[in-house]
Amino acid sequence: MVRELVRNVSAVVQLRSWSAEGGVLTLEVDGDPSALSRVFGIAYYATAAEVRYSDLADLVSRASQLLSEAVKGRRFAVRARRLGEDRFTSLDVARELGAALRPLSAGVDLESPEVEVHVDVRSRGLAYVYVNPREGARGLPVGVAGKTVALVSGGIDSPVATWMMMKRGVVPVMLNLAIGREQHGRAVLEEAKVLRAWSGAHDLRVYFVDGLPVLSALANVKGYLRVVVLKRVMYRLAETLARAVGAHSITTGESLSQVSSQTMWNLEAEERGISLPVLRPLIGMDKDEIVALARRVGTYDISAHVPEYCAVAQESTTRATPEEVDEAERAMGLDYRGLIEGAEVYKVGRAEVVRVDGQRAAEGEAEKRSTSSDIVSS
């Protein structure tokens, strides 16, 4: 996990050196440290000053000089920890440094300080000092938990579900059944570019399956079953693709009872006979919660402008049975393998989106670089 995290960090900043101890990565980097906020596996990070000291008094003296401006006229707290051995404890550091900084400040506030002073003693004679660490993405490094095939539509929910799986260390392979307008396809690629910013060293792939044969076969399915049967077809396509690319699950953006195809009864009918786990990270969330996450991820503004599109049915049952869905799917006679083999495939890299035949489809902006030294807690 540490190796994968370092690999993902190296994709967003230029890494000169690193070390790992006690759940903390110490990095020397060239680049904008704020890029670390989108690397899964990092709990928090901060730009740190290295302090070499001879004893506790020397550490307090040097740290006080570095921190005097940060605590001036503000309420502060000292958070100290000792990873190595020394002649003093972390409590000694907090007490002595707090006493030294207090005359410069508005007082000590351990509950809700304006400034959090952190001192990490890494080994005898070496400490790192930093203030107000920034929140990381948390989770696990992308790449440590295998692959999933994520069903994506261009709407709000599916990219959020995909992001949540990435947060648990999964590399998504994105699959879209192209039954909407061209605008939906563009939205899927734009969402994939946003998600690529969270995937570290891992490029993403998007498969677009021709929806025309599916819609033609679906025309012969009873109207009230079409939405549910269509979802079964999507699961089958995802299962087929998963076998081809070495994925071990299917991910969807379904939220329980949000629409007719997502009732408990219909989910049971849709999933019948699918041999891979169907993962639904949003299953217990309401729309407001999903939208809030979409804003955080950065996909909301793309998804919100995609029009609703449904040419399948006007009305749908909320309680389909597995047996009637099985029968309808068999009657469609779809060649799932052929549909997957005929899919258009795009690779979404850090700078561009390219078709697998090498045709350039889009290009991103150049990255800005700066220099810093950071402590990262994983």
C-alpha positions in Angstrom: 0.0 0.0 0.0 2.8 2.4 0.8 4.5 1.7 -2.6 1.2 2.3 -4.4 0.6 5.5 -2.5 4.1 6.8 -3.3 3.5 5.9 -7.0 0.3 7.9 -7.0 2.0 10.8 -5.2 4.7 10.8 -7.8 2.0 11.3 -10.5 0.9 14.6 -9.1 4.2 16.1 -7.8 7.8 15.5 -8.7 9.1 13.4 -5.8 12.8 13.8 -4.9 12.9 11.6 -1.9 10.6 9.9 0.6 10.6 7.9 3.8 7.8 6.1 5.7 7.5 5.5 9.4 4.7 5.2 11.9 2.0 5.9 9.3 3.7 9.1 8.2 5.3 9.8 4.8 7.9 12.4 4.7 8.3 13.8 1.2 10.6 16.1 -0.6 8.7 17.3 -3.6 8.8 19.8 -6.5 5.2 20.8 -7.3 2.1 22.3 -5.8 1.4 20.4 -2.5 -2.3 21.1 -2.8 -2.3 18.4 -5.5 -2.0 15.9 -2.6 -5.5 16.7 -1.6 -6.7 14.4 -4.4 -4.5 11.5 -3.6 -6.5 8.7 -1.9 -4.7 7.2 1.0 -3.6 10.5 2.6 -5.4 11.5 5.8 -3.8 15.0 6.0 -0.8 16.8 4.8 1.2 19.9 5.6 4.3 21.8 4.6 6.8 21.1 7.3 10.1 22.6 8.6 12.9 20.2 9.5 14.3 21.0 13.0 17.6 19.5 14.2 18.1 19.8 17.9 20.4 18.8 20.7 17.9 18.5 23.6 14.4 19.5 24.6 15.3 23.1 25.4 17.0 23.5 22.0 13.9 22.0 20.2 11.6 24.4 22.0 13.8 27.3 21.2 14.1 26.5 17.5 10.4 25.6 17.1 9.3 28.8 18.9 11.3 31.0 16.4 9.5 29.2 13.5 6.1 29.5 15.1 6.0 32.9 16.6 4.3 34.6 13.7 1.7 31.8 13.3 0.5 32.1 16.9 0.8 35.8 17.3 -2.5 37.1 18.8 -4.3 33.9 18.2 -5.6 31.0 20.3 -3.4 27.9 19.7 -2.9 24.3 20.7 0.3 22.1 20.5 -0.1 18.6 19.2 3.1 16.6 19.7 4.0 13.0 19.1 7.2 11.1 19.3 7.8 8.3 16.8 11.4 7.5 17.9 13.1 7.4 21.2 14.5 10.4 23.1 15.1 11.7 26.6 11.7 13.4 26.8 8.0 12.5 26.0 5.5 14.0 23.6 3.8 15.5 26.6 7.0 17.2 27.6 7.2 18.8 24.1 3.6 20.0 24.2 3.9 21.4 27.7 7.3 23.2 27.2 6.5 24.5 23.7 3.1 25.7 24.8 4.6 27.6 27.7 7.1 29.3 25.3 4.5 30.3 22.8 1.8 31.4 25.2 3.1 35.0 25.9 3.0 35.6 22.1 -0.6 34.4 21.6 -4.1 35.0 22.7 -3.9 31.9 24.9 -4.1 28.1 24.8 -7.3 26.5 23.5 -7.1 22.7 23.2 -10.7 22.3 22.0 -11.1 24.8 19.2 -7.8 26.5 18.5 -7.3 29.0 15.7 -3.9 27.5 15.1 -2.8 23.9 15.6 0.9 23.5 16.1 2.2 20.1 15.3 5.6 18.7 16.3 6.5 15.2 15.1 9.7 13.9 16.7 11.0 11.4 14.2 14.2 10.3 15.8 16.6 11.6 18.4 17.7 15.0 17.2 15.2 15.3 14.4 11.7 16.8 14.4 9.3 18.2 11.9 7.2 21.3 12.8 4.1 22.4 10.9 0.8 24.2 11.5 -2.8 23.6 10.5 -2.5 20.4 8.4 -4.9 20.3 5.5 -7.4 17.5 4.9 -6.5 14.8 2.5 -8.8 12.5 0.5 -8.4 9.7 3.0 -9.4 6.2 1.9 -6.9 3.7 0.3 -4.4 4.3 -2.5 -6.0 3.7 -5.9 -4.6 0.4 -7.3 -4.5 -1.7 -4.1 -8.0 -3.2 -4.3 -8.4 -4.4 -7.9 -10.7 -3.3 -10.7 -14.5 -2.7 -10.9 -16.6 -2.1 -14.0 -18.6 1.1 -13.3 -21.8 1.7 -15.1 -21.9 5.4 -16.0 -24.6 7.4 -17.7 -23.4 11.0 -17.7 -25.8 11.8 -14.9 -25.0 12.9 -11.3 -25.0 9.6 -9.5 -22.7 7.2 -11.4 -19.5 9.3 -11.2 -20.0 9.8 -7.5 -20.4 6.0 -7.0 -17.2 5.5 -9.1 -15.3 8.1 -7.0 -16.4 6.3 -3.8 -15.0 3.0 -5.1 -11.7 4.8 -6.1 -11.6 6.0 -2.5 -11.4 2.4 -1.4 -8.4 1.7 -3.6 -10.3 0.4 -6.7 -9.4 1.2 -10.3 -12.7 1.8 -12.3 -13.2 0.6 -15.8 -16.1 2.8 -17.0 -18.9 1.4 -19.2 -21.6 3.4 -21.0 -24.5 1.9 -23.0 -24.9 4.6 -25.7 -28.6 5.1 -25.9 -28.7 8.8 -25.2 -27.8 11.8 -27.2 -24.2 12.7 -28.2 -24.2 15.1 -25.2 -24.4 12.2 -22.8 -21.2 10.7 -24.3 -19.4 13.9 -24.1 -20.5 14.3 -20.4 -19.2 10.8 -19.6 -15.7 11.7 -21.0 -15.7 15.0 -19.2 -16.6 13.2 -15.9 -13.9 10.7 -16.6 -11.4 13.5 -16.9 -12.5 14.9 -13.5 -12.2 11.4 -11.9 -8.7 11.0 -13.5 -7.5 13.8 -11.3 -8.2 11.6 -8.3 -6.6 8.4 -9.7 -2.9 9.1 -9.2 -0.8 7.1 -11.5 -3.7 5.2 -13.0 -5.2 6.1 -16.4 -8.9 5.4 -16.8 -10.6 3.6 -19.6 -14.1 4.3 -20.9 -16.1 1.8 -23.0 -19.0 3.0 -25.1 -21.3 0.1 -26.2 -23.6 0.6 -29.2 -27.1 0.9 -27.7 -29.0 0.5 -31.0 -29.1 -3.3 -31.0 -30.2 -3.3 -27.4 -33.1 -0.8 -28.0 -34.2 -2.8 -31.1 -34.4 -6.0 -29.0 -36.0 -4.1 -26.1 -38.9 -3.0 -28.4 -40.3 -6.5 -28.1 -40.3 -6.5 -24.3 -43.5 -5.7 -22.5 -43.6 -1.9 -21.8 -43.9 -2.1 -18.0 -40.8 -4.4 -17.9 -38.5 -2.5 -20.3 -36.6 -0.3 -17.7 -36.0 -3.3 -15.5 -34.8 -5.6 -18.3 -32.6 -2.8 -19.6 -30.9 -2.7 -16.3 -30.3 -6.5 -16.4 -28.8 -6.0 -19.8 -26.4 -3.4 -18.5 -25.4 -5.8 -15.7 -24.7 -8.5 -18.3 -22.6 -6.1 -20.4 -20.7 -5.1 -17.3 -20.1 -8.7 -16.3 -18.9 -9.6 -19.8 -16.5 -6.6 -19.8 -15.3 -7.5 -16.2 -14.3 -11.0 -17.4 -12.3 -9.5 -20.3 -10.4 -6.9 -18.2 -9.9 -8.8 -15.0 -12.4 -6.9 -12.8 -14.0 -8.6 -9.9 -17.2 -6.5 -9.4 -19.8 -4.2 -10.9 -20.4 -0.7 -9.5 -23.6 1.3 -10.0 -24.9 4.7 -8.9 -28.2 3.2 -7.6 -29.9 4.6 -4.5 -32.7 2.5 -3.0 -36.1 3.5 -4.3 -34.9 6.7 -6.0 -36.5 5.6 -9.2 -38.7 2.6 -10.2 -35.7 0.4 -11.4 -34.1 0.9 -8.0 -36.8 -0.6 -5.7 -35.8 -3.6 -3.6 -37.9 -5.9 -5.7 -36.5 -4.7 -9.0 -32.9 -4.7 -7.8 -33.5 -8.4 -6.9 -34.9 -9.1 -10.3 -32.2 -7.2 -12.2 -29.3 -8.9 -10.3 -30.6 -12.4 -10.7 -28.0 -14.6 -12.4 -25.2 -12.1 -12.3 -22.1 -13.9 -11.0 -20.1 -10.9 -9.8 -20.9 -8.7 -6.8 -22.9 -5.6 -7.7 -21.6 -2.8 -5.5 -23.9 0.2 -4.8 -22.0 2.8 -2.7 -24.9 5.3 -2.8 -27.6 2.8 -1.8 -28.6 4.5 1.4 -28.0 8.1 0.3 -30.6 10.7 -0.7 -30.2 13.0 -3.7 -29.1 16.0 -1.6 -26.2 14.0 -0.1 -25.2 12.7 -3.6 -25.3 16.2 -5.1 -23.1 17.5 -2.2 -20.5 14.7 -3.0 -20.7 15.5 -6.7 -19.8 19.1 -6.0 -16.8 17.9 -3.9 -15.6 15.5 -6.6 -16.0 18.2 -9.3 -18.5 16.4 -11.6 -21.7 18.2 -10.6 -21.5 21.1 -13.1 -21.0 18.6 -15.9 -23.7 16.2 -14.8 -26.3 18.8 -14.0 -26.3 20.1 -17.6 -27.0 16.7 -19.1 -30.7 16.4 -20.1 -32.8 13.5 -18.9 -33.3 11.0 -21.6 -35.5 7.9 -21.7 -36.9 6.4 -24.9 -37.5 3.1 -23.2 -40.9 3.3 -21.5 -43.4 5.8 -20.1 -44.3 3.6 -17.1 -42.5 0.9 -15.2 -43.4 -1.7 -12.7 -41.9 -1.3 -9.2 -42.1 -5.1 -8.5 -40.8 -7.1 -11.4 -40.2 -10.8 -10.7 -36.9 -12.4 -11.5 -38.6 -15.0 -13.6 -40.3 -12.6 -15.9 -37.1 -10.6 -16.3 -35.2 -13.9 -17.0 -37.7 -14.8 -19.7 -37.6 -11.3 -21.3 -33.8 -11.2 -21.4 -33.6 -14.6 -23.0 -36.1 -13.6 -25.7 -33.9 -10.6 -26.6 -31.1 -13.0 -27.8 -28.4 -10.4 -27.3 -24.7 -11.2 -28.1 -23.1 -9.5 -25.1 -19.6 -10.5 -26.0 -20.0 -9.1 -29.5 -21.3 -5.9 -28.1 -18.3 -5.5 -25.8 -15.9 -6.4 -28.6 -17.5 -3.7 -30.8 -17.3 -1.0 -28.1 -15.4 2.3 -28.7 -12.7 2.6 -26.1 -11.1 5.8 -24.8 -8.1 6.1 -22.5 -8.3 9.1 -20.2 -4.8 10.2 -19.1 -3.7 13.2 -17.1 -3.3 15.5 -20.1 -5.7 14.1 -22.7 -8.4 11.7 -23.8 -7.4 9.3 -26.6 -9.1 6.6 -28.5 -7.4 3.3 -28.4 -6.5 3.6 -32.1 -4.4 6.6 -31.1 -6.7 9.4 -32.4 -6.4 12.4 -30.1 -9.8 13.5 -28.8 -9.1 16.2 -26.2 -6.3 17.8 -24.4 -5.9 19.3 -20.9 -4.0 22.1 -19.5 -0.3 22.1 -18.6 0.5 21.7 -14.9 1.9 24.4 -12.7 4.9 23.5 -10.6 6.5 24.9 -7.4 8.8 23.6 -4.7 8.0 22.5 -1.2 8.7 19.9 1.5 5.7 18.1 3.0 4.8 15.7 5.8 1.9 13.5 4.8 0.0 11.3 7.2 -1.5 8.2 5.6 
